[in-house]
Amino acid sequence: MKGVYVMSRISATSSQTVNVRSLLDEKRSKKLKVRKLENIIPYLLLLCALVSILTTAGILFTLLRETVGFFSEVSIIEFYTGTNWSPWSGDFGVLPLISGTLLITVIATVVAVPLGLMSAIFLSEYASESVRKTIKPILEILAGIPTVVYGFFALTFVTPILQSIIPELSIFNALSGGVVVGIMIVPMVASLSEDAMNAVPNSLREGAYALGGTRLEVAIKVVVPAALSGIIAAVVLAISRAIGETMIVTIAAGATPSLTMNPTDSVQTMTAFIVQAATGDTTFGSIIYYSLYAVGITLFVLTMIMNLLSQYISRKFREEY
């Protein structure tokens, strides 16, 4: 009996040893799988990063390739210094399109910066948490409205109101388009500026209140200067968005390329010309077809400059606490 008992104990011990060993082997195999997955993940993340880089490179390559064909027939000096844009008549001076784009952008900036900054100050410094959670999503709904809807809103609602104030205002004008583009980019200015203000430490606010500052003084003299880099970056990004806007200016601002800074006139922007030529009877391989890419690369360079300026300002004036 004693021998049987000893044998059963040995059998039980050996089975437990086998179970422990199998568990260890299973854990070891899981660790190997996790380690292999961790080794693969960086390459997947790198691939995702390369997609955006390769996309940008592909866009730039396409623009440059077709633009070279355009400038082989049209002088680059004539293109960037000419004051008459009529490609169907052989005039390729892009300055009227650039001036129209800048006019719309200036009007939009004048509208968006005060409204967006004041909205950000209210949300950051005055609104309670419940009010902020209610108002901010409503404000950001503006960013989700299709731009074609904004365009018809400018044409059928904003323009008649402006005509009641300025009777000689034409149905297509830069003022209406610029105002509505400004309304469209208000959420960008407000949201990014409010995020920058919320990043300011509360200790700065508490110190200002301890010195007797009012809520308005704290907001204007303490919070806004401390968040200035983020606010300026938000404004520059919004300006970049306004430069590239297409449907609003195509519908509301007209299609008259003119070298003017009069907001009551009809103008044509670079994006509006691209839409007009791309949807018209433009023959593939013609000089007008290639002019699309020349205007496109000009727009690309302007937008890239604005984005680089935004990054520079963010680094240059960043406050660290």
C-alpha positions as CSV (number, residue, x, y, z in Angstrom):
1,M,0.0,0.0,0.0
2,K,2.9,2.3,0.9
3,G,4.4,1.7,-2.5
4,V,1.2,2.4,-4.3
5,Y,0.8,5.7,-2.4
6,V,4.3,6.8,-3.2
7,M,3.8,6.0,-6.9
8,S,0.6,8.0,-7.0
9,R,2.3,11.0,-5.4
10,I,5.1,10.8,-7.9
11,S,2.5,10.6,-10.8
12,A,0.7,13.6,-9.4
13,T,3.9,15.6,-9.0
14,S,5.0,14.7,-12.5
15,S,1.6,15.8,-14.0
16,Q,1.8,19.1,-12.1
17,T,5.3,19.6,-13.5
18,V,4.0,18.9,-17.0
19,N,1.2,21.4,-16.5
20,V,3.5,24.1,-15.2
21,R,5.9,23.5,-18.0
22,S,3.1,23.8,-20.6
23,L,1.9,27.0,-19.0
24,L,5.4,28.4,-19.2
25,D,5.8,27.4,-22.8
26,E,2.4,29.0,-23.6
27,K,3.4,32.3,-21.9
28,R,6.8,32.2,-23.7
29,S,5.1,31.7,-27.1
30,K,2.7,34.6,-26.4
31,K,5.6,36.9,-25.5
32,L,7.3,35.9,-28.7
33,K,4.2,36.8,-30.7
34,V,3.8,40.1,-28.8
35,R,7.5,40.9,-29.5
36,K,7.1,40.1,-33.2
37,L,4.0,42.4,-33.3
38,E,5.9,45.2,-31.5
39,N,8.7,44.8,-34.1
40,I,6.2,45.2,-36.9
41,I,4.2,48.1,-35.5
42,P,7.0,50.8,-36.1
43,Y,7.1,49.8,-39.7
44,L,3.3,50.1,-40.0
45,L,3.4,53.5,-38.4
46,L,6.2,54.6,-40.7
47,L,4.2,53.4,-43.7
48,C,1.2,55.5,-42.6
49,A,3.5,58.6,-42.2
50,L,5.0,57.9,-45.7
51,V,1.6,57.8,-47.3
52,S,1.0,61.5,-46.5
53,I,4.5,62.4,-47.6
54,L,4.3,60.5,-50.9
55,T,0.9,62.0,-51.5
56,T,2.3,65.5,-51.2
57,A,5.3,64.5,-53.4
58,G,2.9,63.1,-56.0
59,I,0.8,66.2,-56.1
60,L,3.9,68.4,-56.4
61,F,5.4,66.2,-59.1
62,T,2.1,66.3,-61.1
63,L,1.9,70.1,-60.8
64,L,5.5,70.7,-61.7
65,R,5.4,68.3,-64.7
66,E,2.4,70.0,-66.3
67,T,3.6,73.5,-65.3
68,V,6.9,73.0,-67.1
69,G,4.8,72.4,-70.3
70,F,2.9,75.6,-69.7
71,F,6.0,77.8,-69.1
72,S,7.7,76.3,-72.2
73,E,5.0,78.3,-74.2
74,V,4.3,81.2,-71.9
75,S,7.0,83.4,-70.3
76,I,7.1,83.0,-66.5
77,I,7.8,86.8,-66.2
78,E,4.7,87.5,-68.3
79,F,2.7,85.1,-66.2
80,Y,3.5,86.6,-62.9
81,T,3.7,90.3,-63.9
82,G,0.9,90.5,-66.5
83,T,-2.3,92.4,-65.5
84,N,-4.7,90.9,-67.9
85,W,-6.1,87.3,-67.5
86,S,-8.0,86.1,-70.5
87,P,-6.6,82.6,-71.4
88,W,-9.1,82.0,-74.2
89,S,-7.7,85.2,-75.9
90,G,-4.1,84.4,-75.2
91,D,-3.5,86.7,-72.2
92,F,-2.0,84.9,-69.2
93,G,-1.2,87.5,-66.6
94,V,-2.1,85.9,-63.3
95,L,-2.1,89.0,-61.1
96,P,-5.9,89.6,-61.4
97,L,-6.5,86.1,-60.0
98,I,-3.9,86.6,-57.2
99,S,-5.5,90.0,-56.3
100,G,-9.0,88.5,-56.3
101,T,-7.8,85.7,-54.0
102,L,-6.0,88.1,-51.6
103,L,-9.1,90.5,-51.6
104,I,-11.4,87.6,-50.5
105,T,-8.8,86.5,-47.9
106,V,-8.4,90.0,-46.4
107,I,-12.2,90.4,-46.1
108,A,-12.6,87.0,-44.6
109,T,-9.8,87.7,-42.1
110,V,-11.3,91.0,-41.0
111,V,-14.6,89.1,-40.3
112,A,-13.2,85.9,-38.8
113,V,-10.4,87.2,-36.5
114,P,-12.5,89.4,-34.2
115,L,-15.5,87.0,-34.1
116,G,-13.3,84.0,-33.5
117,L,-11.1,85.6,-30.9
118,M,-14.0,87.0,-28.9
119,S,-15.8,83.7,-29.1
120,A,-12.6,82.0,-27.8
121,I,-12.2,84.5,-24.9
122,F,-15.9,83.9,-23.9
123,L,-15.6,80.1,-24.0
124,S,-12.3,80.1,-22.2
125,E,-12.7,82.8,-19.5
126,Y,-16.5,83.6,-19.1
127,A,-18.5,80.5,-20.0
128,S,-19.3,77.9,-17.4
129,E,-18.5,74.2,-18.1
130,S,-22.1,73.4,-19.1
131,V,-22.3,76.5,-21.3
132,R,-19.0,75.6,-23.0
133,K,-20.1,72.1,-23.6
134,T,-23.2,73.4,-25.3
135,I,-21.9,76.3,-27.3
136,K,-18.6,74.9,-28.6
137,P,-20.2,71.9,-30.5
138,I,-22.8,74.3,-32.0
139,L,-20.0,76.7,-33.1
140,E,-18.1,73.8,-34.7
141,I,-21.2,72.7,-36.7
142,L,-20.3,75.7,-39.0
143,A,-17.2,73.8,-40.0
144,G,-19.2,70.8,-41.2
145,I,-21.6,72.7,-43.5
146,P,-20.8,72.0,-47.2
147,T,-19.2,75.1,-48.8
148,V,-21.7,75.0,-51.7
149,V,-24.4,75.7,-49.1
150,Y,-22.3,78.6,-47.9
151,G,-22.1,79.8,-51.5
152,F,-25.8,79.9,-52.1
153,F,-26.3,81.5,-48.6
154,A,-23.9,84.3,-49.7
155,L,-25.7,84.7,-53.0
156,T,-29.3,84.6,-51.9
157,F,-29.2,85.9,-48.3
158,V,-26.0,88.0,-47.7
159,T,-25.9,89.8,-51.0
160,P,-29.5,91.2,-50.8
161,I,-28.7,92.5,-47.3
162,L,-25.5,94.2,-48.5
163,Q,-27.4,95.6,-51.5
164,S,-29.9,97.2,-49.2
165,I,-26.9,99.0,-47.5
166,I,-24.9,99.5,-50.7
167,P,-27.5,100.0,-53.5
168,E,-24.9,100.0,-56.4
169,L,-23.5,96.6,-55.3
170,S,-23.8,94.0,-58.1
171,I,-25.2,90.5,-57.5
172,F,-21.7,89.0,-57.8
173,N,-19.1,90.8,-55.6
174,A,-16.1,90.2,-53.5
175,L,-17.6,91.6,-50.3
176,S,-20.4,89.0,-50.0
177,G,-18.0,86.1,-50.8
178,G,-15.4,87.4,-48.4
179,V,-17.9,87.9,-45.6
180,V,-19.2,84.3,-45.9
181,V,-15.7,82.8,-46.2
182,G,-15.0,84.7,-42.9
183,I,-18.0,83.1,-41.3
184,M,-16.9,79.7,-42.5
185,I,-13.4,80.0,-40.9
186,V,-14.7,81.4,-37.6
187,P,-14.9,77.9,-36.0
188,M,-11.2,77.3,-36.8
189,V,-10.1,80.5,-35.2
190,A,-12.3,80.1,-32.2
191,S,-11.6,76.5,-31.5
192,L,-7.8,76.6,-31.9
193,S,-7.6,79.9,-30.0
194,E,-9.7,78.5,-27.2
195,D,-7.5,75.4,-26.9
196,A,-4.4,77.7,-26.7
197,M,-6.1,79.8,-23.9
198,N,-7.0,76.7,-22.0
199,A,-3.4,75.6,-22.1
200,V,-2.4,78.7,-20.1
201,P,-1.8,77.7,-16.4
202,N,-4.4,78.7,-13.9
203,S,-1.6,80.0,-11.7
204,L,-1.2,83.0,-14.0
205,R,-4.9,83.8,-13.8
206,E,-4.9,83.4,-10.0
207,G,-1.9,85.7,-9.7
208,A,-3.6,88.4,-11.8
209,Y,-6.8,88.1,-9.8
210,A,-4.7,88.4,-6.6
211,L,-3.3,91.7,-7.9
212,G,-6.8,93.1,-8.3
213,G,-7.4,92.4,-12.0
214,T,-10.9,92.1,-13.4
215,R,-11.9,89.2,-15.5
216,L,-11.6,91.3,-18.7
217,E,-8.2,92.5,-17.7
218,V,-7.0,89.0,-16.9
219,A,-8.3,87.8,-20.3
220,I,-6.8,90.6,-22.4
221,K,-3.6,91.4,-20.5
222,V,-2.6,87.9,-19.2
223,V,-4.3,85.0,-21.0
224,V,-4.2,86.3,-24.6
225,P,-0.5,87.3,-24.5
226,A,0.4,84.0,-22.9
227,A,-1.5,82.1,-25.6
228,L,-0.4,84.4,-28.4
229,S,1.6,81.9,-30.4
230,G,-1.3,79.5,-30.5
231,I,-3.7,82.3,-31.5
232,I,-1.5,83.6,-34.3
233,A,-1.0,80.0,-35.6
234,A,-4.8,79.6,-35.6
235,V,-5.3,82.8,-37.5
236,V,-2.6,81.9,-40.1
237,L,-4.1,78.4,-40.6
238,A,-7.6,80.1,-41.1
239,I,-6.1,82.5,-43.6
240,S,-4.6,79.5,-45.5
241,R,-8.0,77.9,-45.5
242,A,-9.6,81.1,-46.9
243,I,-7.0,81.2,-49.7
244,G,-7.9,77.7,-50.9
245,E,-11.7,78.2,-50.6
246,T,-13.5,77.3,-53.9
247,M,-17.2,77.0,-54.0
248,I,-18.2,80.1,-52.0
249,V,-16.2,82.4,-54.2
250,T,-17.2,80.6,-57.4
251,I,-20.9,81.1,-56.6
252,A,-20.9,84.5,-54.9
253,A,-17.9,86.4,-56.1
254,G,-18.4,86.0,-59.8
255,A,-16.0,85.1,-62.7
256,T,-14.5,88.5,-63.7
257,P,-10.7,88.5,-63.4
258,S,-9.9,92.1,-62.6
259,L,-6.9,93.7,-60.9
260,T,-8.8,95.5,-58.2
261,M,-9.0,95.8,-54.5
262,N,-12.6,97.2,-54.5
263,P,-14.8,94.8,-52.6
264,T,-17.9,95.8,-54.4
265,D,-16.5,94.6,-57.8
266,S,-16.9,91.1,-59.2
267,V,-13.6,89.2,-59.0
268,Q,-12.3,85.8,-59.8
269,T,-10.0,83.8,-57.6
270,M,-7.4,81.2,-58.5
271,T,-9.6,78.4,-57.3
272,A,-12.6,79.8,-59.1
273,F,-10.7,79.8,-62.4
274,I,-9.6,76.2,-61.9
275,V,-13.3,75.2,-61.5
276,Q,-14.3,77.3,-64.5
277,A,-11.7,75.8,-66.8
278,A,-11.9,72.3,-65.5
279,T,-15.7,72.1,-66.0
280,G,-15.7,73.9,-69.3
281,D,-14.7,72.9,-72.9
282,T,-10.9,72.8,-72.1
283,T,-9.1,70.6,-74.6
284,F,-6.6,68.1,-73.0
285,G,-3.0,69.2,-73.8
286,S,-4.0,72.8,-74.8
287,I,-2.3,75.8,-73.4
288,I,-5.4,76.6,-71.3
289,Y,-5.3,73.1,-69.9
290,Y,-1.7,73.6,-68.8
291,S,-2.6,77.0,-67.3
292,L,-4.7,75.1,-64.7
293,Y,-1.5,73.6,-63.3
294,A,0.4,76.9,-63.4
295,V,-2.4,78.5,-61.4
296,G,-2.6,75.4,-59.2
297,I,1.1,75.5,-58.3
298,T,0.9,79.2,-57.5
299,L,-1.9,78.4,-55.1
300,F,0.0,75.5,-53.7
301,V,3.0,77.7,-53.0
302,L,0.9,80.4,-51.3
303,T,-0.8,77.8,-49.1
304,M,2.6,76.1,-48.2
305,I,4.1,79.5,-47.3
306,M,1.1,80.1,-44.9
307,N,1.5,76.7,-43.3
308,L,5.3,77.2,-42.8
309,L,4.6,80.6,-41.4
310,S,2.2,79.1,-38.9
311,Q,4.8,76.5,-37.8
312,Y,7.5,79.2,-37.5
313,I,5.3,81.4,-35.3
314,S,4.3,78.5,-33.1
315,R,7.9,77.7,-32.4
316,K,9.1,81.3,-32.2
317,F,6.6,82.7,-29.7
318,R,5.8,79.5,-27.8
319,E,5.6,80.1,-24.0
320,E,6.7,77.2,-21.8
321,Y,5.5,77.0,-18.2
